[in-house]
Amino acid sequence: MANDSNRSSTITCPFCEHAQTEEMPVDSCVFFYRCTGCGVMLKPNPGDCCVFCSFGSAECCPPKMKGC
């Protein structure tokens, strides 16, 4: 797997506003993410495929995923 700096996104918690930069996977969606600030478990908003689409600075849409 190639290292691609464009795969990073900053997830901002809607509860505590803590922001954490994470690497987005290229072959799957992330359905759950535990905030590193307050510990709440985030899940995608209705209609979004993953937490990066709902709370990230960049939408995911991995190139190998269908339906994004």
N, CA, C and O atoms as a Tripos MOL2 file, in Angstrom:
@<TRIPOS>MOLECULE
protein
  272   271    68     0     0
PROTEIN
NO_CHARGES

@<TRIPOS>ATOM
      1 N           0.8510   -1.1820    0.0000 N.3       1 MET1
      2 CA          0.0000    0.0000    0.0000 C.3       1 MET1
      3 C           0.8930    1.2410    0.0000 C.2       1 MET1
      4 O           1.8080    1.3500    0.8160 O.2       1 MET1
      5 N           0.6350    2.1500   -0.8900 N.am      2 ALA2
      6 CA          1.4350    3.3740   -1.0000 C.3       2 ALA2
      7 C           1.0530    4.3630    0.0820 C.2       2 ALA2
      8 O          -0.1030    4.4140    0.5020 O.2       2 ALA2
      9 N           2.0160    5.1480    0.5340 N.am      3 ASN3
     10 CA          1.7550    6.1860    1.5300 C.3       3 ASN3
     11 C           1.2550    7.4250    0.8020 C.2       3 ASN3
     12 O           1.9850    8.0060   -0.0020 O.2       3 ASN3
     13 N           0.0370    7.8320    1.0680 N.am      4 ASP4
     14 CA         -0.5890    8.9480    0.3600 C.3       4 ASP4
     15 C          -1.0250    9.9890    1.3750 C.2       4 ASP4
     16 O          -1.9600    9.7570    2.1420 O.2       4 ASP4
     17 N          -0.3470   11.1480    1.3850 N.am      5 SER5
     18 CA         -0.6410   12.1900    2.3710 C.3       5 SER5
     19 C          -2.0270   12.7960    2.1790 C.2       5 SER5
     20 O          -2.5230   13.4670    3.0840 O.2       5 SER5
     21 N          -2.6720   12.5830    1.0240 N.am      6 ASN6
     22 CA         -4.0150   13.1010    0.7950 C.3       6 ASN6
     23 C          -5.0780   12.2730    1.4980 C.2       6 ASN6
     24 O          -6.2620   12.6010    1.4150 O.2       6 ASN6
     25 N          -4.6900   11.2180    2.1810 N.am      7 ARG7
     26 CA         -5.6420   10.3560    2.8530 C.3       7 ARG7
     27 C          -5.8910   10.7940    4.2980 C.2       7 ARG7
     28 O          -6.6170   10.1110    5.0200 O.2       7 ARG7
     29 N          -5.3190   11.8980    4.7340 N.am      8 SER8
     30 CA         -5.5510   12.3380    6.1090 C.3       8 SER8
     31 C          -6.7390   13.3030    6.1660 C.2       8 SER8
     32 O          -6.9970   14.0670    5.2360 O.2       8 SER8
     33 N          -7.4450   13.2370    7.2900 N.am      9 SER9
     34 CA         -8.6090   14.0830    7.5030 C.3       9 SER9
     35 C          -8.7000   14.3750    9.0010 C.2       9 SER9
     36 O          -8.3860   13.5190    9.8290 O.2       9 SER9
     37 N          -9.1240   15.5720    9.3360 N.am     10 THR10
     38 CA         -9.2700   15.9380   10.7410 C.3      10 THR10
     39 C         -10.7190   15.7370   11.1560 C.2      10 THR10
     40 O         -11.6220   16.3990   10.6430 O.2      10 THR10
     41 N         -10.9330   14.8160   12.0930 N.am     11 ILE11
     42 CA        -12.2700   14.5470   12.6300 C.3      11 ILE11
     43 C         -12.5050   15.4900   13.8030 C.2      11 ILE11
     44 O         -11.7030   15.5470   14.7350 O.2      11 ILE11
     45 N         -13.6140   16.2310   13.7510 N.am     12 THR12
     46 CA        -13.9810   17.1440   14.8310 C.3      12 THR12
     47 C         -15.2270   16.6140   15.5180 C.2      12 THR12
     48 O         -16.2650   16.4230   14.8840 O.2      12 THR12
     49 N         -15.1170   16.3790   16.8130 N.am     13 CYS13
     50 CA        -16.2270   15.8470   17.5930 C.3      13 CYS13
     51 C         -17.3310   16.9070   17.7200 C.2      13 CYS13
     52 O         -17.0530   18.0420   18.1070 O.2      13 CYS13
     53 N         -18.5750   16.5460   17.3970 N.am     14 PRO14
     54 CA        -19.6740   17.5080   17.5120 C.3      14 PRO14
     55 C         -20.0840   17.7720   18.9630 C.2      14 PRO14
     56 O         -20.8570   18.6930   19.2250 O.2      14 PRO14
     57 N         -19.5780   16.9750   19.9060 N.am     15 PHE15
     58 CA        -19.9460   17.1350   21.3070 C.3      15 PHE15
     59 C         -18.9610   18.0200   22.0660 C.2      15 PHE15
     60 O         -19.3680   18.9330   22.7850 O.2      15 PHE15
     61 N         -17.6640   17.7500   21.9070 N.am     16 CYS16
     62 CA        -16.6550   18.5090   22.6670 C.3      16 CYS16
     63 C         -15.7650   19.3890   21.7810 C.2      16 CYS16
     64 O         -14.9520   20.1630   22.2870 O.2      16 CYS16
     65 N         -15.9240   19.2660   20.4590 N.am     17 GLU17
     66 CA        -15.1680   20.0360   19.4690 C.3      17 GLU17
     67 C         -13.6760   19.7090   19.4420 C.2      17 GLU17
     68 O         -12.8840   20.4650   18.8800 O.2      17 GLU17
     69 N         -13.2910   18.5800   20.0520 N.am     18 HIS18
     70 CA        -11.9010   18.1300   19.9560 C.3      18 HIS18
     71 C         -11.6280   17.7150   18.5100 C.2      18 HIS18
     72 O         -12.4550   17.0460   17.8910 O.2      18 HIS18
     73 N         -10.4840   18.1040   17.9770 N.am     19 ALA19
     74 CA        -10.1150   17.7670   16.6060 C.3      19 ALA19
     75 C          -8.8850   16.8660   16.6130 C.2      19 ALA19
     76 O          -7.9100   17.1270   17.3160 O.2      19 ALA19
     77 N          -8.9500   15.7950   15.8140 N.am     20 GLN20
     78 CA         -7.8520   14.8310   15.7290 C.3      20 GLN20
     79 C          -7.6630   14.4480   14.2660 C.2      20 GLN20
     80 O          -8.6170   14.0500   13.5990 O.2      20 GLN20
     81 N          -6.4410   14.5670   13.7680 N.am     21 THR21
     82 CA         -6.1470   14.1630   12.4020 C.3      21 THR21
     83 C          -5.8800   12.6670   12.3630 C.2      21 THR21
     84 O          -5.0810   12.1410   13.1370 O.2      21 THR21
     85 N          -6.5610   11.9960   11.4500 N.am     22 GLU22
     86 CA         -6.4560   10.5450   11.2930 C.3      22 GLU22
     87 C          -6.2100   10.2010    9.8330 C.2      22 GLU22
     88 O          -6.5390   10.9790    8.9370 O.2      22 GLU22
     89 N          -5.6360    9.0470    9.6050 N.am     23 GLU23
     90 CA         -5.4100    8.5370    8.2520 C.3      23 GLU23
     91 C          -6.6610    7.7710    7.8150 C.2      23 GLU23
     92 O          -7.1280    6.8830    8.5280 O.2      23 GLU23
     93 N          -7.2000    8.1150    6.6450 N.am     24 MET24
     94 CA         -8.3770    7.4250    6.1310 C.3      24 MET24
     95 C          -7.9450    6.1500    5.4160 C.2      24 MET24
     96 O          -6.9750    6.1720    4.6580 O.2      24 MET24
     97 N          -8.6410    5.0440    5.6390 N.am     25 PRO25
     98 CA         -8.3090    3.8190    4.9080 C.3      25 PRO25
     99 C          -8.6740    3.9650    3.4340 C.2      25 PRO25
    100 O          -9.5860    4.7140    3.0840 O.2      25 PRO25
    101 N          -7.9650    3.2520    2.5820 N.am     26 VAL26
    102 CA         -8.2240    3.3420    1.1470 C.3      26 VAL26
    103 C          -9.1590    2.2460    0.6590 C.2      26 VAL26
    104 O          -9.6190    2.2900   -0.4820 O.2      26 VAL26
    105 N          -9.4480    1.2610    1.5100 N.am     27 ASP27
    106 CA        -10.2390    0.1260    1.0410 C.3      27 ASP27
    107 C         -11.4660   -0.1870    1.9010 C.2      27 ASP27
    108 O         -12.0830   -1.2410    1.7440 O.2      27 ASP27
    109 N         -11.8160    0.7210    2.8040 N.am     28 SER28
    110 CA        -12.9900    0.4780    3.6410 C.3      28 SER28
    111 C         -13.4910    1.7880    4.2360 C.2      28 SER28
    112 O         -12.7940    2.8030    4.2320 O.2      28 SER28
    113 N         -14.7140    1.7380    4.7460 N.am     29 CYS29
    114 CA        -15.2850    2.8860    5.4440 C.3      29 CYS29
    115 C         -15.1350    2.6780    6.9510 C.2      29 CYS29
    116 O         -15.1030    1.5430    7.4250 O.2      29 CYS29
    117 N         -15.0430    3.7740    7.6970 N.am     30 VAL30
    118 CA        -14.9410    3.7150    9.1560 C.3      30 VAL30
    119 C         -16.3140    4.0740    9.7130 C.2      30 VAL30
    120 O         -16.7460    5.2240    9.6250 O.2      30 VAL30
    121 N         -16.9940    3.0860   10.2850 N.am     31 PHE31
    122 CA        -18.3540    3.2880   10.7730 C.3      31 PHE31
    123 C         -18.4030    3.8510   12.1820 C.2      31 PHE31
    124 O         -19.3490    4.5550   12.5330 O.2      31 PHE31
    125 N         -17.3960    3.5510   12.9960 N.am     32 PHE32
    126 CA        -17.3720    4.0190   14.3740 C.3      32 PHE32
    127 C         -16.0110    4.6230   14.6880 C.2      32 PHE32
    128 O         -14.9780    4.1390   14.2240 O.2      32 PHE32
    129 N         -16.0270    5.6910   15.4850 N.am     33 TYR33
    130 CA        -14.7900    6.3610   15.8870 C.3      33 TYR33
    131 C         -14.9780    6.8990   17.2990 C.2      33 TYR33
    132 O         -15.9370    7.6220   17.5700 O.2      33 TYR33
    133 N         -14.0640    6.5460   18.1950 N.am     34 ARG34
    134 CA        -14.1390    7.0440   19.5660 C.3      34 ARG34
    135 C         -13.3470    8.3500   19.6490 C.2      34 ARG34
    136 O         -12.1550    8.3780   19.3420 O.2      34 ARG34
    137 N         -14.0150    9.4320   20.0640 N.am     35 CYS35
    138 CA        -13.3700   10.7340   20.2110 C.3      35 CYS35
    139 C         -12.2400   10.6190   21.2290 C.2      35 CYS35
    140 O         -12.4280   10.0880   22.3230 O.2      35 CYS35
    141 N         -11.0740   11.1190   20.8580 N.am     36 THR36
    142 CA         -9.9260   11.0740   21.7660 C.3      36 THR36
    143 C          -9.9820   12.1950   22.7980 C.2      36 THR36
    144 O          -9.1350   12.2590   23.6890 O.2      36 THR36
    145 N         -10.9670   13.0740   22.6850 N.am     37 GLY37
    146 CA        -11.1440   14.1460   23.6650 C.3      37 GLY37
    147 C         -12.0940   13.7540   24.7800 C.2      37 GLY37
    148 O         -11.7140   13.7460   25.9500 O.2      37 GLY37
    149 N         -13.3450   13.4240   24.4160 N.am     38 CYS38
    150 CA        -14.3680   13.1390   25.4260 C.3      38 CYS38
    151 C         -14.7410   11.6650   25.5130 C.2      38 CYS38
    152 O         -15.4280   11.2660   26.4540 O.2      38 CYS38
    153 N         -14.3120   10.8540   24.5660 N.am     39 GLY39
    154 CA        -14.5670    9.4220   24.6140 C.3      39 GLY39
    155 C         -15.8800    8.9630   24.0160 C.2      39 GLY39
    156 O         -16.1670    7.7660   24.0160 O.2      39 GLY39
    157 N         -16.6990    9.8940   23.4980 N.am     40 VAL40
    158 CA        -17.9770    9.4960   22.9110 C.3      40 VAL40
    159 C         -17.7140    8.7070   21.6210 C.2      40 VAL40
    160 O         -16.7690    8.9950   20.8870 O.2      40 VAL40
    161 N         -18.5650    7.7080   21.3570 N.am     41 MET41
    162 CA        -18.4530    6.9220   20.1340 C.3      41 MET41
    163 C         -19.2630    7.6060   19.0380 C.2      41 MET41
    164 O         -20.4810    7.7420   19.1510 O.2      41 MET41
    165 N         -18.5890    8.0300   17.9910 N.am     42 LEU42
    166 CA        -19.2560    8.6880   16.8680 C.3      42 LEU42
    167 C         -19.6400    7.6400   15.8330 C.2      42 LEU42
    168 O         -18.9330    6.6510   15.6420 O.2      42 LEU42
    169 N         -20.7640    7.8680   15.1730 N.am     43 LYS43
    170 CA        -21.1780    7.0400   14.0520 C.3      43 LYS43
    171 C         -21.6480    7.9830   12.9500 C.2      43 LYS43
    172 O         -22.0070    9.1250   13.2370 O.2      43 LYS43
    173 N         -21.6530    7.5330   11.6980 N.am     44 PRO44
    174 CA        -22.0090    8.4160   10.5830 C.3      44 PRO44
    175 C         -23.4220    8.9910   10.7240 C.2      44 PRO44
    176 O         -24.3230    8.3460   11.2600 O.2      44 PRO44
    177 N         -23.5880   10.2030   10.2340 N.am     45 ASN45
    178 CA        -24.9230   10.8000   10.1540 C.3      45 ASN45
    179 C         -25.7300   10.0450    9.1050 C.2      45 ASN45
    180 O         -25.1390    9.4430    8.2090 O.2      45 ASN45
    181 N         -27.0600   10.0550    9.1850 N.am     46 PRO46
    182 CA        -27.8800    9.3920    8.1670 C.3      46 PRO46
    183 C         -27.5160    9.8880    6.7650 C.2      46 PRO46
    184 O         -27.4320   11.0920    6.5220 O.2      46 PRO46
    185 N         -27.3040    8.9500    5.8580 N.am     47 GLY47
    186 CA        -26.9620    9.2830    4.4800 C.3      47 GLY47
    187 C         -25.4600    9.3300    4.2030 C.2      47 GLY47
    188 O         -25.0520    9.3460    3.0420 O.2      47 GLY47
    189 N         -24.6350    9.3520    5.2460 N.am     48 ASP48
    190 CA        -23.1820    9.3460    5.0720 C.3      48 ASP48
    191 C         -22.6660    7.9210    5.2050 C.2      48 ASP48
    192 O         -23.2420    7.1060    5.9250 O.2      48 ASP48
    193 N         -21.5730    7.6290    4.5010 N.am     49 CYS49
    194 CA        -21.0570    6.2590    4.5330 C.3      49 CYS49
    195 C         -20.1050    6.0150    5.6900 C.2      49 CYS49
    196 O         -19.8890    4.8640    6.0720 O.2      49 CYS49
    197 N         -19.5210    7.0820    6.2660 N.am     50 CYS50
    198 CA        -18.5660    6.8590    7.3590 C.3      50 CYS50
    199 C         -18.3910    8.1250    8.1960 C.2      50 CYS50
    200 O         -18.9350    9.1800    7.8700 O.2      50 CYS50
    201 N         -17.6230    8.0010    9.2790 N.am     51 VAL51
    202 CA        -17.4070    9.1400   10.1740 C.3      51 VAL51
    203 C         -16.5940   10.2490    9.5100 C.2      51 VAL51
    204 O         -16.7220   11.4130    9.8910 O.2      51 VAL51
    205 N         -15.7630    9.9120    8.5300 N.am     52 PHE52
    206 CA        -15.0010   10.9570    7.8290 C.3      52 PHE52
    207 C         -15.9390   11.8440    7.0110 C.2      52 PHE52
    208 O         -15.7400   13.0570    6.9380 O.2      52 PHE52
    209 N         -16.9640   11.2420    6.3930 N.am     53 CYS53
    210 CA        -17.9390   12.0320    5.6300 C.3      53 CYS53
    211 C         -18.7680   12.9290    6.5500 C.2      53 CYS53
    212 O         -19.1460   14.0340    6.1620 O.2      53 CYS53
    213 N         -19.0510   12.4590    7.7640 N.am     54 SER54
    214 CA        -19.8860   13.2180    8.6910 C.3      54 SER54
    215 C         -19.1070   14.2570    9.4870 C.2      54 SER54
    216 O         -19.5970   15.3700    9.6820 O.2      54 SER54
    217 N         -17.9010   13.9190    9.9530 N.am     55 PHE55
    218 CA        -17.1960   14.7810   10.8980 C.3      55 PHE55
    219 C         -15.7860   15.1590   10.4700 C.2      55 PHE55
    220 O         -15.0950   15.8760   11.1930 O.2      55 PHE55
    221 N         -15.3460   14.6870    9.3010 N.am     56 GLY56
    222 CA        -13.9840   14.9440    8.8520 C.3      56 GLY56
    223 C         -13.8510   16.2020    8.0120 C.2      56 GLY56
    224 O         -14.8330   16.7440    7.5060 O.2      56 GLY56
    225 N         -12.6200   16.6460    7.8790 N.am     57 SER57
    226 CA        -12.3310   17.8180    7.0460 C.3      57 SER57
    227 C         -12.3520   17.4580    5.5660 C.2      57 SER57
    228 O         -12.3670   18.3440    4.7120 O.2      57 SER57
    229 N         -12.3530   16.1570    5.2560 N.am     58 ALA58
    230 CA        -12.4320   15.6770    3.8790 C.3      58 ALA58
    231 C         -13.3050   14.4350    3.8570 C.2      58 ALA58
    232 O         -13.1830   13.5780    4.7320 O.2      58 ALA58
    233 N         -14.1930   14.3250    2.8560 N.am     59 GLU59
    234 CA        -15.0080   13.1270    2.7190 C.3      59 GLU59
    235 C         -14.1250   11.9750    2.2800 C.2      59 GLU59
    236 O         -13.1000   12.1860    1.6310 O.2      59 GLU59
    237 N         -14.5120   10.7730    2.6250 N.am     60 CYS60
    238 CA        -13.6510    9.6180    2.3460 C.3      60 CYS60
    239 C         -13.7270    9.1720    0.8970 C.2      60 CYS60
    240 O         -12.8290    9.4450    0.1000 O.2      60 CYS60
    241 N         -14.7980    8.4880    0.5710 N.am     61 CYS61
    242 CA        -14.9760    7.8840   -0.7510 C.3      61 CYS61
    243 C         -13.7150    7.1970   -1.2540 C.2      61 CYS61
    244 O         -13.1170    7.6340   -2.2370 O.2      61 CYS61
    245 N         -13.3080    6.1160   -0.5770 N.am     62 PRO62
    246 CA        -12.1520    5.3720   -1.0610 C.3      62 PRO62
    247 C         -12.3650    4.9600   -2.4970 C.2      62 PRO62
    248 O         -13.4680    4.5490   -2.8570 O.2      62 PRO62
    249 N         -11.3520    5.0550   -3.3250 N.am     63 PRO63
    250 CA        -11.5260    4.7730   -4.7550 C.3      63 PRO63
    251 C         -12.0080    3.3550   -5.0620 C.2      63 PRO63
    252 O         -12.6240    3.1380   -6.1050 O.2      63 PRO63
    253 N         -11.7450    2.3890   -4.1870 N.am     64 LYS64
    254 CA        -12.1730    1.0210   -4.4460 C.3      64 LYS64
    255 C         -13.5600    0.7350   -3.9230 C.2      64 LYS64
    256 O         -14.1020   -0.3350   -4.1990 O.2      64 LYS64
    257 N         -14.1640    1.6560   -3.1730 N.am     65 MET65
    258 CA        -15.4850    1.4360   -2.6010 C.3      65 MET65
    259 C         -16.5590    1.7920   -3.6230 C.2      65 MET65
    260 O         -16.4110    2.7460   -4.3870 O.2      65 MET65
    261 N         -17.6320    1.0220   -3.6310 N.am     66 LYS66
    262 CA        -18.7590    1.3220   -4.5000 C.3      66 LYS66
    263 C         -19.8700    1.9150   -3.6430 C.2      66 LYS66
    264 O         -20.0130    1.5510   -2.4760 O.2      66 LYS66
    265 N         -20.6360    2.8030   -4.1960 N.am     67 GLY67
    266 CA        -21.7600    3.3780   -3.4830 C.3      67 GLY67
    267 C         -21.4440    4.6890   -2.7860 C.2      67 GLY67
    268 O         -22.3320    5.2900   -2.1810 O.2      67 GLY67
    269 N         -20.2300    5.1390   -2.8530 N.am     68 CYS68
    270 CA        -19.8820    6.4320   -2.2550 C.3      68 CYS68
    271 C         -20.2860    7.5440   -3.1920 C.2      68 CYS68
    272 O         -20.0820    8.7180   -2.8820 O.2      68 CYS68
@<TRIPOS>BOND
     1     1     2 1
     2     2     3 1
     3     3     4 2
     4     3     5 am
     5     5     6 1
     6     6     7 1
     7     7     8 2
     8     7     9 am
     9     9    10 1
    10    10    11 1
    11    11    12 2
    12    11    13 am
    13    13    14 1
    14    14    15 1
    15    15    16 2
    16    15    17 am
    17    17    18 1
    18    18    19 1
    19    19    20 2
    20    19    21 am
    21    21    22 1
    22    22    23 1
    23    23    24 2
    24    23    25 am
    25    25    26 1
    26    26    27 1
    27    27    28 2
    28    27    29 am
    29    29    30 1
    30    30    31 1
    31    31    32 2
    32    31    33 am
    33    33    34 1
    34    34    35 1
    35    35    36 2
    36    35    37 am
    37    37    38 1
    38    38    39 1
    39    39    40 2
    40    39    41 am
    41    41    42 1
    42    42    43 1
    43    43    44 2
    44    43    45 am
    45    45    46 1
    46    46    47 1
    47    47    48 2
    48    47    49 am
    49    49    50 1
    50    50    51 1
    51    51    52 2
    52    51    53 am
    53    53    54 1
    54    54    55 1
    55    55    56 2
    56    55    57 am
    57    57    58 1
    58    58    59 1
    59    59    60 2
    60    59    61 am
    61    61    62 1
    62    62    63 1
    63    63    64 2
    64    63    65 am
    65    65    66 1
    66    66    67 1
    67    67    68 2
    68    67    69 am
    69    69    70 1
    70    70    71 1
    71    71    72 2
    72    71    73 am
    73    73    74 1
    74    74    75 1
    75    75    76 2
    76    75    77 am
    77    77    78 1
    78    78    79 1
    79    79    80 2
    80    79    81 am
    81    81    82 1
    82    82    83 1
    83    83    84 2
    84    83    85 am
    85    85    86 1
    86    86    87 1
    87    87    88 2
    88    87    89 am
    89    89    90 1
    90    90    91 1
    91    91    92 2
    92    91    93 am
    93    93    94 1
    94    94    95 1
    95    95    96 2
    96    95    97 am
    97    97    98 1
    98    98    99 1
    99    99   100 2
   100    99   101 am
   101   101   102 1
   102   102   103 1
   103   103   104 2
   104   103   105 am
   105   105   106 1
   106   106   107 1
   107   107   108 2
   108   107   109 am
   109   109   110 1
   110   110   111 1
   111   111   112 2
   112   111   113 am
   113   113   114 1
   114   114   115 1
   115   115   116 2
   116   115   117 am
   117   117   118 1
   118   118   119 1
   119   119   120 2
   120   119   121 am
   121   121   122 1
   122   122   123 1
   123   123   124 2
   124   123   125 am
   125   125   126 1
   126   126   127 1
   127   127   128 2
   128   127   129 am
   129   129   130 1
   130   130   131 1
   131   131   132 2
   132   131   133 am
   133   133   134 1
   134   134   135 1
   135   135   136 2
   136   135   137 am
   137   137   138 1
   138   138   139 1
   139   139   140 2
   140   139   141 am
   141   141   142 1
   142   142   143 1
   143   143   144 2
   144   143   145 am
   145   145   146 1
   146   146   147 1
   147   147   148 2
   148   147   149 am
   149   149   150 1
   150   150   151 1
   151   151   152 2
   152   151   153 am
   153   153   154 1
   154   154   155 1
   155   155   156 2
   156   155   157 am
   157   157   158 1
   158   158   159 1
   159   159   160 2
   160   159   161 am
   161   161   162 1
   162   162   163 1
   163   163   164 2
   164   163   165 am
   165   165   166 1
   166   166   167 1
   167   167   168 2
   168   167   169 am
   169   169   170 1
   170   170   171 1
   171   171   172 2
   172   171   173 am
   173   173   174 1
   174   174   175 1
   175   175   176 2
   176   175   177 am
   177   177   178 1
   178   178   179 1
   179   179   180 2
   180   179   181 am
   181   181   182 1
   182   182   183 1
   183   183   184 2
   184   183   185 am
   185   185   186 1
   186   186   187 1
   187   187   188 2
   188   187   189 am
   189   189   190 1
   190   190   191 1
   191   191   192 2
   192   191   193 am
   193   193   194 1
   194   194   195 1
   195   195   196 2
   196   195   197 am
   197   197   198 1
   198   198   199 1
   199   199   200 2
   200   199   201 am
   201   201   202 1
   202   202   203 1
   203   203   204 2
   204   203   205 am
   205   205   206 1
   206   206   207 1
   207   207   208 2
   208   207   209 am
   209   209   210 1
   210   210   211 1
   211   211   212 2
   212   211   213 am
   213   213   214 1
   214   214   215 1
   215   215   216 2
   216   215   217 am
   217   217   218 1
   218   218   219 1
   219   219   220 2
   220   219   221 am
   221   221   222 1
   222   222   223 1
   223   223   224 2
   224   223   225 am
   225   225   226 1
   226   226   227 1
   227   227   228 2
   228   227   229 am
   229   229   230 1
   230   230   231 1
   231   231   232 2
   232   231   233 am
   233   233   234 1
   234   234   235 1
   235   235   236 2
   236   235   237 am
   237   237   238 1
   238   238   239 1
   239   239   240 2
   240   239   241 am
   241   241   242 1
   242   242   243 1
   243   243   244 2
   244   243   245 am
   245   245   246 1
   246   246   247 1
   247   247   248 2
   248   247   249 am
   249   249   250 1
   250   250   251 1
   251   251   252 2
   252   251   253 am
   253   253   254 1
   254   254   255 1
   255   255   256 2
   256   255   257 am
   257   257   258 1
   258   258   259 1
   259   259   260 2
   260   259   261 am
   261   261   262 1
   262   262   263 1
   263   263   264 2
   264   263   265 am
   265   265   266 1
   266   266   267 1
   267   267   268 2
   268   267   269 am
   269   269   270 1
   270   270   271 1
   271   271   272 2
@<TRIPOS>SUBSTRUCTURE
     1 MET1         2 RESIDUE 1 A MET
     2 ALA2         6 RESIDUE 1 A ALA
     3 ASN3        10 RESIDUE 1 A ASN
     4 ASP4        14 RESIDUE 1 A ASP
     5 SER5        18 RESIDUE 1 A SER
     6 ASN6        22 RESIDUE 1 A ASN
     7 ARG7        26 RESIDUE 1 A ARG
     8 SER8        30 RESIDUE 1 A SER
     9 SER9        34 RESIDUE 1 A SER
    10 THR10       38 RESIDUE 1 A THR
    11 ILE11       42 RESIDUE 1 A ILE
    12 THR12       46 RESIDUE 1 A THR
    13 CYS13       50 RESIDUE 1 A CYS
    14 PRO14       54 RESIDUE 1 A PRO
    15 PHE15       58 RESIDUE 1 A PHE
    16 CYS16       62 RESIDUE 1 A CYS
    17 GLU17       66 RESIDUE 1 A GLU
    18 HIS18       70 RESIDUE 1 A HIS
    19 ALA19       74 RESIDUE 1 A ALA
    20 GLN20       78 RESIDUE 1 A GLN
    21 THR21       82 RESIDUE 1 A THR
    22 GLU22       86 RESIDUE 1 A GLU
    23 GLU23       90 RESIDUE 1 A GLU
    24 MET24       94 RESIDUE 1 A MET
    25 PRO25       98 RESIDUE 1 A PRO
    26 VAL26      102 RESIDUE 1 A VAL
    27 ASP27      106 RESIDUE 1 A ASP
    28 SER28      110 RESIDUE 1 A SER
    29 CYS29      114 RESIDUE 1 A CYS
    30 VAL30      118 RESIDUE 1 A VAL
    31 PHE31      122 RESIDUE 1 A PHE
    32 PHE32      126 RESIDUE 1 A PHE
    33 TYR33      130 RESIDUE 1 A TYR
    34 ARG34      134 RESIDUE 1 A ARG
    35 CYS35      138 RESIDUE 1 A CYS
    36 THR36      142 RESIDUE 1 A THR
    37 GLY37      146 RESIDUE 1 A GLY
    38 CYS38      150 RESIDUE 1 A CYS
    39 GLY39      154 RESIDUE 1 A GLY
    40 VAL40      158 RESIDUE 1 A VAL
    41 MET41      162 RESIDUE 1 A MET
    42 LEU42      166 RESIDUE 1 A LEU
    43 LYS43      170 RESIDUE 1 A LYS
    44 PRO44      174 RESIDUE 1 A PRO
    45 ASN45      178 RESIDUE 1 A ASN
    46 PRO46      182 RESIDUE 1 A PRO
    47 GLY47      186 RESIDUE 1 A GLY
    48 ASP48      190 RESIDUE 1 A ASP
    49 CYS49      194 RESIDUE 1 A CYS
    50 CYS50      198 RESIDUE 1 A CYS
    51 VAL51      202 RESIDUE 1 A VAL
    52 PHE52      206 RESIDUE 1 A PHE
    53 CYS53      210 RESIDUE 1 A CYS
    54 SER54      214 RESIDUE 1 A SER
    55 PHE55      218 RESIDUE 1 A PHE
    56 GLY56      222 RESIDUE 1 A GLY
    57 SER57      226 RESIDUE 1 A SER
    58 ALA58      230 RESIDUE 1 A ALA
    59 GLU59      234 RESIDUE 1 A GLU
    60 CYS60      238 RESIDUE 1 A CYS
    61 CYS61      242 RESIDUE 1 A CYS
    62 PRO62      246 RESIDUE 1 A PRO
    63 PRO63      250 RESIDUE 1 A PRO
    64 LYS64      254 RESIDUE 1 A LYS
    65 MET65      258 RESIDUE 1 A MET
    66 LYS66      262 RESIDUE 1 A LYS
    67 GLY67      266 RESIDUE 1 A GLY
    68 CYS68      270 RESIDUE 1 A CYS
